[in-house]
Amino acid sequence: MKILVTGAAGFIGYHLSEKLLDEGFEVLGVDNLNSYYDVTLKYARLKKLEINKNFSFKKVNIQNKDELSKVFKYFNPEKVVNLAAQAGVRYSIENPYAYLDSNIIGFLNIIELCRHNKVKGLIYASSSSVYGGNTKMPFSIKDKVDKPLALYGATKKANELIAYSYSYLYGLNSTGLRYFTVYGPWGRPDMAMFIFTKNILEGKPILVFNNGKMKRDFTFIDDIINGTLTSIKKNYKNEVFNLGNNISENLLDMINIIEKELNQKAIIEYKPMQPGDVKESFADIEYSKEKLDFIPKTKIYEGIPKFINWYKNYYNIKK
């Protein structure tokens, strides 16, 4: 089967492409390789993927419908996994237009081309950010999600609504995956675990918001990929799933594990809550268990050391 993966040089896109190749799929990766974070890391991921003869890559911005259309016609994918998006909750406050361009216009281009090229299924990244100001825990896909606290979450909810309408109007199979705080080897440098590790090693302070009273459903990358792969294979008509670890962890516990792994104490600067941020995320995954056989296996005390080990190897840190 031929699968088009957008955002293939990204964290989740890289791991998913690698898994698909391992399973014998032919993968065409698309990415615009933007400079939101270190492009060197993106090229390093691509270099590993390009070892496999069943992987090819096109540098394309999904906002560019003409270029994207050429990719669809050239590759003729049976399924499309759209992971390309402008990521980050806090950055959406600084640069809102980047989110509309990539997450709305780009998504519309993808879904339109899926429709016109008779793609059998679209699987796309949504986010736990859609839950916004919800206070009932854990977050269930049955909950209303009409109170986004930042534009990023609003764009992801918009993706779900657009996908529903295309499924209804044109019979396009689509599956949205609400990812919860994904971490692991080859992770994103703009995320807390990466920033904390880097700053602790360099003896720099780490900023901890809401005075440390934050909780996150940290989900290891291997579990995320397993859930995503099953979604591709199941190819439901129109579904949305939570992919999280089903455990709400204290942020300070995560920091403690990093400190132990690095054998170095963090210099913590406590800060008030940031605009657009949430105090807690916690995934209800009962529906994902039922429909995807999704059972996350990696706890943070197992996953964080794997991330730290990768970080030290990648940046050649000996201590």
N, C-alpha and C positions, 0 to 999 in steps of 0.2 A: 504494500500500500504506500502511496505517495502522500506525505504530510507536509504542509507548509507551516512553519513555525515563525511567527513574527516576534521580535525581541529576542532572537536566538543568541545574541551576544550578552544578554542579561543574565542575572543570577539564576532565576527559575528556567528561563529559556535554554540556557546552556545545559543544565542538568537534564531537562526533559529531552532535548535533542540527543544527548548522549545515551539516555535510556532507550529511546526509540531506535537509534542505530544499533544498539546491543540486541534489540529484539528483531532486527532484520528489516525495519522500515527504511524507505528512502526519504530523506529529509532535505527540504530546501529551507535554509534559514534566511530571514530578512531582518535587517536592523539598520537604523540610521547612524549608529555609533556616535550619538551626541555626547557632549562634554558635561552633562549633568554631574557625572562623577568620572573618576580616572579612566580615560579611554584605554590606557595600557592594559588594564585588567580585562577589558572587553576583548581586546586583540589576543590576549593570552588564552582566554576561553575558546575563541574561534580557532586558534592554532591547534588546540587539542582536538576539536571536532573535525578539522579538515584532514586529520590523519585517516579518517574513514572514507573510503571511496564512495559510499552512499550518501555523503553529505556534500551539499553545494551551498554557496552563499551569494546573496545579492545585497549590496548596500543601497537600500531604498527607504525613503521616508513614507510611512503609510498615509501621510497627508497628501502625498502626490498621487492622485488617482491614475493618471496616465502611466506613470512608471510602474505602479502597482498592478495595473491591468496587464501590462506586458509580462510581468512575472507570472500571473495566473495563466495567461495563454501559453507561455513557454513551458511551465511545469505541469499544468493541468492537475492540481491536487485533488485527491478524493476527500480529504478532511483538512481543516484549517484550525490551528491553535493560535489565538491572538493574545500574546503576552506583551506586545509592544504598547507602551503607555508612558505618559509622564508620571513618574512615581513621586511619592513623598507628600505627606499631609502639610507640613509646615511650609514647604516651598510653594504650595498652591496659594498661599496668602501673599507671597512676594511676586509671583509671576502667573496670574490667573489665565492669561491668554494661552500659555503653553499647554494648559490642561484642556482647554476647549479645542485647540488645534489637534492635539494628539488623541485625546480620549473621547472626543465627540466626532469631529470631522474624520479623523483617522479610522475610528471604529465604524462609522457609516460607510466609508470607502470599502473596508474589509467585508462588511455584511452584504453590501450591494454586489460586490464582485463574487461573493459566495453564491448569491442568488442567480446571477447571470451566467455563472460557469457551472451550475448544477453540482455544487459541492454537496457531499452527502451529510456533512455535519460540521458545525462551528463550535469549538470549545474556547471559552474566553475567560480571562482573569477579571473577576470582580474583586471585592475587598471587604474585610471586616469593618472598614471605615463607613460602609453604608449604614451601620447601626447607629452612628452619630451619638445623639443625646439619649438614647435608650438606657434605662436604668435597671430593667429586669434582667437578671442573670440566671443561667447562661443565655447568650443570644441565640434565638431560634429563627429558622427561615420562615416560621409562621408569624413572627413579629412584624409590626409595621415599621417601615424604614423611611419615614418622611421628615426626619429632623437631622439632616447632615450638619455637622459642625464645621466642615471645611469644603471647599469646592471639589477637592479630590473625591471625597465620598459621594458628592452629588453627581459627578460625572460617571462614577461606577454604577450608581443606581440608574442613571440614564441609559447606560449600556444594557442593563437587564430589561428595561422597558422597551428599548428598540428591538432587542432580540425576541422578546415576546411577540411584538407586533409582526415581525418578519416570519416568525414561526406560524402565526395565525393566518397571515395573508398569503404566504408563499410556500408554506410547508417546509421551511428550512429548519432542520434539527439544530438545536442550540443548547449548550450547557454552560451556565455561569458558575464560576468557582470563587467563593468568598474566602480568600486566603487570610489566615491569621498569623501575623508577626513571624515570617519565615526566616530561619537562620541556618547557618552551616557553612562548610567549605565553599570558597568562591563567592562568598556573600557580598552584599552591597556596602561600600564604604560610608554611605550616608546613614546607615542604621546604627542604633545604639550599641549593639554588641561589638561591632567593628570599631566604632569610635572609642568606646571604653577601653578595649584591648590596646589600641594604638596609643592612647594617651597615658594609660598606666605604664606601659613599657617605656614611654618617653619621659616619664616623671611629670607629666602635665596634669592639671586638674580635669576632672570629668564633671559635667553639669548634670545634676539630677533634679528633675522638676517635681513640682507639688511636694517638695520636702521629702521626696522618696516614697510617698504614699501612692504608688502606681503599681498596677498589676497588668500582666500581659499573658496571653495564651501563646507562649513560644512554641513554634512548630518546626520540627527538624525537616530539612530539605528532602530527605529520602521518603518521609511520610507524605509530604506534599506531592512528590513525583508519582508515588504509587497511586494516590487518589486521582491525580490528573490523567495518568495512563488508563486507569479503569474508565474514567469519563469518556475518553476517546473511543475506547472499545465498545462501551455500552451505547453511546451515541443516542441519548434520549431525545424525544421530540422537543420538549422545552422544560428544562429543569434548572434550579439553582441550588447549590450545595454549600454548606460550611465545610471547609477543610482546616481544622484546627486540632490542637492536642487535647482539647477537652479538660484542660487544667489551667486555672488562673494563678499564675506565679507572681510572687512579690518581686519587684524590680531589684530590691536590695539583695535578695537571695541570688539572683542572677549575677550581680556584681561580686558577691562573696565567692561564687564558684570560679569566676574569672581570676580573682585575686589568688585563690588557692592554686589554680593551674599555672599562673605566672610566678607564684611565690613572691608576690609584690603587692603591697597595699595601695589602694586607690586614694588619691587626694580628691575628696568630694566637695563640690560647691553646691549647696542646696539652693534651688531657685523656685519661684512660684510657678503655678500652672501656666502653660503656654496657650495662646489662642489656637483654637481648632483641635487641641489634643483631648483625649479622653482619659479618665482615671483608670478604667479597667476594660479589658476585653476578655471574653470567655465564650468559647464555641460550644453550642449544643450540636452534637454530631450524630444524633440518633437516626435522622433521615439519611445521612451519608452512610452510616453503617448498613441500613436497610437496603439502599439502592446501589451502593458502590462497594459494599463489603469493606468500608473504610475503617480500619482500626490502627490508629497511630501507635508506634511501638517505642519511640525514643523519648526518654525523659531528659530534662535539661542537664542533669548531672552526668549523662552519657553523651549528649550532643555537643555541649559547650567544649569539652576537651577535644573533640574531633575538629571543631572550628579552630581552636587555639593551635592545635598541631598543624593544620593547614596553614594558618597565618604565619607561624614561625618558619615553616618550610618555604612558603612563597616569598617572604621578605628576607629570607636567609638570616634569621635571628637565632643566635646560638645559646643565649642564656635561658 
